[in-house]
Amino acid sequence: MFAKTVLENGIRIVSHEMPDHRSASLGIWVENGSRHESRQQNGISHFIEHLLFKGTERRSAVQIAEEMDAVGGVLNAFTSKEHTCYYAKVLDENLPLAIDLLSDIFLHSTFDAAEIERERSVILQEISQAEDTPDDYVHDLFNLDFFKDHPIGRPICGRADTVSAFRRDDFLGFFKSRYRPRRVVVAGAGNVRHQELVQEMAARLGSVSDDSSDVSAAAPEGENAPAMCAGVFPHAKSLEQVHLCLGMAGIHQSHPKRYAAYVLNTMLGGGMSSRLFQEIREKRGKAYSVYSFSSMYKDVGYFGVYAGTSDDSVAEVVELILKELKKLAAGEVKDEELRRTQGQLVGSMMLGLETTDSWMSHIARDEIYFGKAITTEEICQGIRSVTRDDVVDLARALFRSEAMALTLLGDLKNGAAIEKSDLSL
């Protein structure tokens, strides 16, 4: 059962009661991410996410960890392009502890100077680790190439120079500006009672004010939709393989054609039976890892393909990817393939929602992007209702040669010779 309550200060509380579960998951979500940062602030949202676990007015960082470990629970957080989430998963009997811990770190973190310096070192190591993981790093580079200087294209962790420059006052100012009640969603799922959750959260968060007159809360540049850039973008790095991302504009999170996009993405490169996996890995052995992906935000999205291959095979792999895109845009979609893909999507979604933490994330994202809970029945119906023409029409709209961007990362020789004219369908 889904429920929603809005507190007087604008904080939204959503829940999905699952009384047959012994666990409860609770998350405090803030509609703030890396796209809401200026160039000089790049990485500050992620840094703040780390700092909220480093001590409050009544708990040290060690005490925060010990209290959750003592009940076998999970306490964690993550930052994305458009939101930050602090969450806990515990046995239902320990939900009061989860509420108290999350509320405490959210409201009473001290931003201790010594902890800031320790965590700065940790985040700089995290940035270095990402750059040493080429199959992930190429996605960061693609975002920078594709979105150019728009905040949505910048790395969530920030850059070494920005992370090194942040001071305590920067964190306090940004936190005050962006962590406002109207941007907060509290999501609970599992063996929880909605009214009890509302009472508990209202007692803790209901008095937080939202001073909209504060000029520091002005909309950041990232609120504007980004322009997207086409072309070939080589990045030299000494590696055994060349890692590539080929992408183009997609659709936004709440777009009416989103179900067709799910089907299109899965059909192209969403599993072992997908076209890219079968053609490039199974039939030709040109890549160990190859897949397609679709990233959707509130006002924009992009669709892409990743592959890791040898430098000698880069041109062939790009050609094979373009060939599969062309086939889809030309209407080469069989009814049997469509039905299999729809079944794969429905099955994977239902299996993915068997845990309370996955439901907590699901209802929070629904609230952020749709303003309501989307039932599994509605999603299944949306996927099942996608027709062959829906898939083909979307492929034709998205797969346009003049709109494609190709990012290459590796010890480039043959790969560097690829030109924009080579990205033709």
C-alpha positions as CSV (number, residue, x, y, z in Angstrom):
1,M,0.0,0.0,0.0
2,F,1.4,3.4,-1.0
3,A,0.8,6.6,0.9
4,K,2.0,10.2,0.8
5,T,1.9,13.1,3.3
6,V,3.4,16.6,2.8
7,L,4.5,18.4,6.0
8,E,3.7,22.1,6.4
9,N,7.3,23.0,5.6
10,G,7.1,21.1,2.3
11,I,8.9,17.9,3.2
12,R,7.3,14.9,1.4
13,I,6.9,11.6,3.2
14,V,6.1,8.6,1.0
15,S,5.9,5.0,2.0
16,H,5.1,1.5,0.8
17,E,3.8,-0.7,3.6
18,M,4.9,-4.4,3.3
19,P,3.8,-6.1,6.5
20,D,4.9,-9.5,5.4
21,H,8.6,-8.4,5.5
22,R,10.8,-8.3,8.6
23,S,13.0,-5.5,7.3
24,A,12.4,-1.8,7.0
25,S,14.2,0.6,4.7
26,L,14.3,4.4,5.2
27,G,15.8,7.0,3.0
28,I,16.2,10.8,3.2
29,W,16.5,12.1,-0.4
30,V,17.5,15.6,-1.4
31,E,16.8,16.9,-4.9
32,N,20.4,18.1,-5.1
33,G,23.2,16.6,-7.1
34,S,26.2,17.4,-9.2
35,R,24.2,19.2,-11.9
36,H,23.3,21.9,-9.2
37,E,26.9,22.9,-8.7
38,S,28.9,25.7,-10.4
39,R,32.3,24.8,-12.0
40,Q,34.1,25.9,-8.8
41,Q,31.7,23.8,-6.7
42,N,32.1,20.6,-8.7
43,G,32.1,17.7,-6.3
44,I,30.8,19.6,-3.2
45,S,27.5,17.6,-3.1
46,H,29.4,14.3,-3.0
47,F,31.8,15.7,-0.4
48,I,28.9,16.8,1.8
49,E,27.4,13.3,1.5
50,H,30.6,11.9,3.0
51,L,30.8,14.5,5.8
52,L,27.3,13.8,7.1
53,F,28.6,10.4,8.5
54,K,31.6,12.0,10.2
55,G,30.0,13.1,13.5
56,T,27.1,15.0,14.9
57,E,26.5,17.1,18.0
58,R,25.9,13.9,20.0
59,R,27.6,11.1,18.1
60,S,31.1,10.7,16.8
61,A,31.7,9.0,13.4
62,V,32.7,5.8,15.3
63,Q,29.5,5.9,17.3
64,I,27.4,6.3,14.2
65,A,29.0,3.2,12.7
66,E,28.9,1.2,15.9
67,E,25.2,1.8,16.6
68,M,24.2,0.5,13.2
69,D,26.6,-2.4,13.2
70,A,25.2,-3.4,16.6
71,V,21.8,-4.2,15.1
72,G,23.2,-5.7,11.8
73,G,21.8,-2.9,9.8
74,V,23.1,-1.0,6.7
75,L,23.7,2.7,6.8
76,N,24.9,4.4,3.6
77,A,24.5,7.1,1.1
78,F,25.1,8.0,-2.6
79,T,25.2,11.1,-4.8
80,S,23.9,11.2,-8.3
81,K,23.5,14.0,-11.0
82,E,20.2,15.1,-9.6
83,H,19.8,13.9,-6.1
84,T,21.5,12.7,-2.9
85,C,20.2,9.9,-0.7
86,Y,21.0,8.9,2.9
87,Y,19.5,5.5,3.8
88,A,19.3,2.7,6.3
89,K,18.0,-0.8,6.2
90,V,17.2,-2.6,9.5
91,L,15.0,-5.2,11.1
92,D,11.5,-3.6,11.7
93,E,12.1,-3.6,15.4
94,N,15.1,-1.3,14.9
95,L,13.3,1.3,12.7
96,P,13.3,3.9,15.6
97,L,17.1,3.7,15.6
98,A,17.3,4.2,11.8
99,I,14.9,7.2,12.1
100,D,17.0,8.7,14.9
101,L,20.4,8.2,13.2
102,L,19.3,9.5,9.8
103,S,17.6,12.5,11.4
104,D,20.7,13.2,13.5
105,I,23.2,13.2,10.7
106,F,20.8,15.2,8.5
107,L,20.2,18.0,11.0
108,H,23.1,18.0,13.4
109,S,26.3,17.1,11.5
110,T,29.2,19.2,12.8
111,F,31.4,19.4,9.7
112,D,34.4,19.0,11.9
113,A,37.6,20.6,10.4
114,A,39.8,17.6,11.1
115,E,37.2,15.2,9.6
116,I,37.0,17.4,6.5
117,E,40.8,17.0,5.9
118,R,40.7,13.3,6.4
119,E,37.7,12.9,4.1
120,R,39.3,15.2,1.5
121,S,42.2,12.7,1.2
122,V,39.7,9.8,0.9
123,I,37.8,11.5,-2.0
124,L,41.0,12.4,-3.8
125,Q,41.8,8.7,-3.6
126,E,38.3,7.9,-5.0
127,I,38.9,10.3,-7.9
128,S,42.3,8.6,-8.7
129,Q,40.7,5.2,-8.4
130,A,38.0,6.1,-10.9
131,E,40.6,7.3,-13.4
132,D,42.4,4.0,-13.0
133,T,39.2,2.1,-13.9
134,P,38.9,2.7,-17.6
135,D,35.6,1.0,-18.2
136,D,34.0,3.5,-15.8
137,Y,36.2,6.5,-16.6
138,V,35.3,6.4,-20.2
139,H,31.7,7.2,-19.2
140,D,32.9,10.3,-17.3
141,L,34.8,11.4,-20.3
142,F,31.8,10.8,-22.6
143,N,29.7,13.0,-20.3
144,L,32.3,15.8,-20.5
145,D,32.6,15.4,-24.3
146,F,28.8,15.2,-24.9
147,F,27.5,17.8,-22.6
148,K,30.7,20.0,-22.8
149,D,30.7,22.6,-20.0
150,H,27.2,22.0,-18.6
151,P,27.2,20.9,-15.0
152,I,25.3,17.7,-15.8
153,G,28.4,16.5,-17.7
154,R,30.9,17.0,-14.9
155,P,32.0,14.1,-12.7
156,I,30.0,13.6,-9.5
157,C,33.1,13.2,-7.4
158,G,34.4,16.5,-8.7
159,R,38.0,17.2,-9.8
160,A,41.2,17.2,-7.8
161,D,41.5,20.9,-7.9
162,T,38.0,21.7,-6.8
163,V,38.0,19.1,-4.0
164,S,41.3,20.4,-2.7
165,A,40.0,24.0,-2.6
166,F,36.8,23.4,-0.5
167,R,36.7,24.9,2.9
168,R,34.3,24.5,5.8
169,D,32.4,27.6,5.1
170,D,31.8,26.4,1.5
171,F,30.1,23.2,2.8
172,L,28.0,25.1,5.3
173,G,26.9,27.7,2.7
174,F,26.0,25.1,0.1
175,F,24.2,22.9,2.6
176,K,22.1,25.8,3.7
177,S,21.3,26.9,0.2
178,R,20.4,23.5,-1.3
179,Y,19.2,21.3,1.6
180,R,15.8,22.9,1.9
181,P,12.6,21.2,3.0
182,R,10.9,21.5,-0.4
183,R,13.7,19.5,-2.0
184,V,13.5,16.7,0.6
185,V,11.7,13.4,0.2
186,V,11.6,10.8,3.1
187,A,10.8,7.3,1.7
188,G,10.1,4.3,3.8
189,A,9.3,0.7,2.7
190,G,8.9,-2.6,4.4
191,N,7.2,-3.3,7.7
192,V,6.5,0.4,8.4
193,R,3.3,2.2,9.3
194,H,2.8,5.4,7.3
195,Q,1.1,7.4,10.0
196,E,3.7,6.4,12.6
197,L,6.5,7.3,10.2
198,V,4.9,10.7,9.5
199,Q,4.6,11.4,13.2
200,E,8.2,10.5,13.9
201,M,9.6,12.5,10.9
202,A,7.4,15.5,11.6
203,A,8.7,15.6,15.2
204,R,12.3,15.7,13.9
205,L,12.1,17.5,10.6
206,G,8.8,19.4,10.8
207,S,10.4,22.5,12.4
208,V,13.0,22.9,9.7
209,S,12.3,26.2,7.9
210,D,12.5,27.0,4.3
211,D,13.7,30.6,3.9
212,S,13.0,31.1,0.2
213,S,14.1,34.7,0.5
214,D,17.7,33.7,0.8
215,V,19.4,34.9,-2.4
216,S,21.9,32.1,-2.1
217,A,19.2,29.7,-3.1
218,A,19.0,31.1,-6.6
219,A,18.7,28.5,-9.3
220,P,22.1,27.2,-10.5
221,E,23.1,27.1,-14.1
222,G,22.5,23.3,-14.1
223,E,18.8,23.8,-14.0
224,N,18.9,24.8,-17.7
225,A,18.8,22.0,-20.2
226,P,22.2,21.2,-21.7
227,A,23.2,21.4,-25.4
228,M,24.7,18.2,-26.8
229,C,27.8,17.9,-28.9
230,A,28.5,15.5,-31.7
231,G,31.9,14.3,-33.0
232,V,34.8,12.0,-32.2
233,F,36.7,12.6,-29.0
234,P,39.9,10.6,-28.5
235,H,41.6,10.4,-25.1
236,A,45.1,8.9,-25.0
237,K,46.0,6.7,-22.0
238,S,48.3,3.7,-21.8
239,L,46.0,0.8,-21.6
240,E,45.8,-2.8,-23.0
241,Q,42.3,-2.1,-24.5
242,V,40.5,0.8,-26.1
243,H,37.3,1.7,-24.2
244,L,34.6,3.5,-26.2
245,C,31.2,5.1,-25.7
246,L,29.1,5.9,-28.7
247,G,26.1,8.0,-27.8
248,M,23.4,10.4,-28.8
249,A,20.5,12.3,-27.3
250,G,17.8,10.2,-25.6
251,I,14.6,11.1,-23.7
252,H,13.9,12.5,-20.3
253,Q,12.8,10.5,-17.2
254,S,9.0,11.1,-17.5
255,H,8.8,11.1,-21.3
256,P,5.7,9.3,-22.7
257,K,7.9,7.1,-24.8
258,R,10.0,5.9,-21.9
259,Y,8.6,2.4,-22.1
260,A,9.6,2.1,-25.8
261,A,13.1,3.4,-24.7
262,Y,13.4,0.6,-22.2
263,V,12.5,-2.0,-24.8
264,L,14.8,-0.4,-27.4
265,N,17.8,-0.3,-25.0
266,T,17.3,-3.9,-23.8
267,M,16.8,-5.2,-27.3
268,L,20.0,-3.5,-28.5
269,G,22.4,-4.3,-25.6
270,G,20.6,-5.2,-22.4
271,G,21.6,-8.8,-21.9
272,M,23.3,-11.9,-23.2
273,S,20.6,-12.4,-25.9
274,S,20.8,-8.8,-27.0
275,R,21.9,-7.9,-30.5
276,L,25.2,-6.3,-29.5
277,F,26.3,-9.1,-27.2
278,Q,25.5,-11.8,-29.7
279,E,27.0,-10.0,-32.7
280,I,30.1,-8.5,-31.2
281,R,31.0,-10.9,-28.5
282,E,29.5,-14.3,-29.3
283,K,29.8,-14.3,-33.1
284,R,33.0,-12.3,-33.6
285,G,34.8,-12.4,-30.3
286,K,35.7,-8.7,-30.6
287,A,34.8,-7.6,-27.0
288,Y,34.5,-9.2,-23.6
289,S,32.1,-6.5,-22.4
290,V,29.6,-4.7,-24.7
291,Y,26.3,-3.2,-23.8
292,S,23.9,-0.3,-24.4
293,F,22.6,2.1,-21.7
294,S,20.1,4.8,-21.3
295,S,20.5,7.6,-18.8
296,M,17.4,9.8,-18.1
297,Y,17.2,13.0,-16.1
298,K,14.3,15.3,-15.4
299,D,14.6,17.3,-18.7
300,V,17.1,15.4,-20.9
301,G,18.6,12.0,-21.5
302,Y,21.1,10.2,-23.6
303,F,21.3,6.7,-25.2
304,G,24.7,5.0,-25.7
305,V,26.8,1.9,-26.2
306,Y,29.9,0.9,-24.4
307,A,32.5,-1.6,-25.6
308,G,36.1,-2.5,-24.7
309,T,38.2,-3.9,-27.5
310,S,41.7,-4.0,-29.0
311,D,43.0,-1.0,-30.9
312,D,43.1,-3.1,-34.0
313,S,39.4,-3.8,-33.7
314,V,38.0,-0.4,-32.8
315,A,36.9,0.6,-36.3
316,E,35.3,-2.8,-36.8
317,V,33.4,-2.6,-33.5
318,V,32.2,0.9,-34.2
319,E,31.0,-0.3,-37.6
320,L,29.2,-3.2,-36.1
321,I,27.5,-1.0,-33.5
322,L,26.3,1.4,-36.2
323,K,25.1,-1.6,-38.3
324,E,22.8,-2.7,-35.4
325,L,21.5,0.8,-34.9
326,K,20.8,1.0,-38.6
327,K,18.9,-2.3,-38.6
328,L,16.6,-1.1,-35.8
329,A,15.9,2.2,-37.5
330,A,15.2,0.4,-40.7
331,G,12.4,-1.7,-38.9
332,E,14.2,-5.0,-38.6
333,V,12.4,-6.1,-35.5
334,K,10.6,-9.4,-35.2
335,D,7.5,-10.0,-33.0
336,E,9.3,-12.8,-31.2
337,E,12.2,-10.6,-30.3
338,L,9.8,-7.9,-29.0
339,R,7.9,-10.4,-26.8
340,R,11.2,-11.8,-25.4
341,T,12.5,-8.4,-24.6
342,Q,9.3,-7.4,-22.9
343,G,9.4,-10.5,-20.8
344,Q,13.0,-9.8,-19.9
345,L,12.1,-6.3,-18.7
346,V,9.1,-7.3,-16.7
347,G,10.9,-10.2,-15.0
348,S,14.0,-8.3,-14.1
349,M,11.9,-5.4,-12.7
350,M,9.8,-7.7,-10.5
351,L,12.9,-9.6,-9.3
352,G,14.6,-6.3,-8.6
353,L,11.7,-5.2,-6.4
354,E,11.8,-8.1,-4.0
355,T,13.7,-6.2,-1.3
356,T,12.6,-3.3,0.9
357,D,15.5,-1.1,0.0
358,S,14.7,-1.4,-3.7
359,W,11.1,-0.4,-3.0
360,M,12.3,2.5,-1.0
361,S,14.4,3.8,-3.9
362,H,11.6,3.1,-6.3
363,I,8.9,5.2,-4.5
364,A,11.4,8.0,-3.8
365,R,12.4,8.3,-7.5
366,D,8.7,8.1,-8.5
367,E,8.0,11.1,-6.2
368,I,10.9,13.1,-7.5
369,Y,10.2,12.6,-11.2
370,F,6.4,11.9,-11.3
371,G,5.1,13.3,-8.1
372,K,3.3,10.0,-7.3
373,A,3.9,6.3,-6.9
374,I,3.9,4.3,-10.1
375,T,2.6,0.8,-9.5
376,T,4.2,-2.3,-10.9
377,E,1.0,-3.1,-12.7
378,E,1.2,0.3,-14.5
379,I,4.9,-0.3,-15.5
380,C,4.2,-3.9,-16.7
381,Q,1.2,-2.6,-18.7
382,G,3.4,0.2,-20.2
383,I,6.1,-2.3,-21.2
384,R,3.6,-4.9,-22.6
385,S,1.8,-2.2,-24.6
386,V,5.0,-1.2,-26.6
387,T,4.5,-2.2,-30.3
388,R,7.1,-2.9,-33.0
389,D,6.2,0.5,-34.6
390,D,6.9,2.3,-31.2
391,V,10.4,0.8,-31.1
392,V,11.2,1.5,-34.7
393,D,9.9,5.1,-34.6
394,L,12.0,5.9,-31.5
395,A,15.1,4.3,-33.1
396,R,14.6,6.5,-36.2
397,A,14.2,9.6,-34.1
398,L,17.3,8.9,-31.9
399,F,19.8,7.2,-34.2
400,R,20.9,10.1,-36.4
401,S,24.5,10.2,-37.7
402,E,24.8,14.0,-37.3
403,A,23.9,13.8,-33.6
404,M,26.3,11.0,-32.5
405,A,29.3,11.4,-30.2
406,L,32.1,8.8,-29.9
407,T,34.5,8.9,-27.0
408,L,37.6,6.8,-27.1
409,L,40.0,6.0,-24.3
410,G,43.2,4.0,-24.7
411,D,46.6,3.7,-26.3
412,L,45.2,5.0,-29.6
413,K,46.6,4.2,-33.0
414,N,43.9,2.9,-35.3
415,G,41.1,4.2,-33.0
416,A,42.4,7.7,-33.3
417,A,41.9,7.6,-37.0
418,I,38.2,7.4,-36.8
419,E,36.5,10.6,-38.2
420,K,33.0,12.0,-37.6
421,S,32.2,11.0,-41.2
422,D,32.7,7.4,-40.1
423,L,29.7,7.6,-37.8
424,S,27.2,7.4,-40.7
425,L,24.2,5.1,-40.7
